[in-house]
Amino acid sequence: MNRKTLLITFVLAGFLTACAMRRSEPAKQKMFEPATSQIANGEKIFMAKCQKCHPGGEAGLGIGLNPVPAPKFLKRFQIRHGLGVMPAFKKEEITRQELHDITSYMSAWKHY
Ligand code: HEC
């Protein structure tokens, strides 16, 4: 094996290990008992549609959401329109009520 092949092998191995570590993170994480049915519903939708990129609100493929003090209407805009890698969620996928449930759920994080 020449030096170049060796280098490429090392870089690839490092990359694959990093990917494997990401996958070993817990897929689901119950952070708290939701206080209202609205928050509970928001949690359910978040787990189904957002958790994979924002695991427990932490950074995954998406960025960390916990420390984000963005007002709810901005969050709703972001969810509806997407940004960069984050897909847009249209009305057929997340209803207006569900959208409000999700942001209530995300706001509830601050209190726990
Ligand atoms: C495919 C991965 C993916 C999914 C699914 C996803 N997001 Fe994101 N999200 C991202 C990425 C990446 C960003 C950062 C976008 C950027 O700034 O370019 C982001 C950014 C955000 C932001 C903005 C944070 C800030 O400070 O700008 C919010 C809020 C957010 N996501 C909420 C959600 C919610 C709620 C859901 C589920 C309905 C969701 N995301 C689903 C990847 C994802």
Residues whose N, C-alpha, C, O or C-beta is under 5 A from the ligand:
A	BS01	HEC	K49 C50 C53 L61 G62 I63 V68 K75 Q78 I79 L83 G84 V85 M86 P87
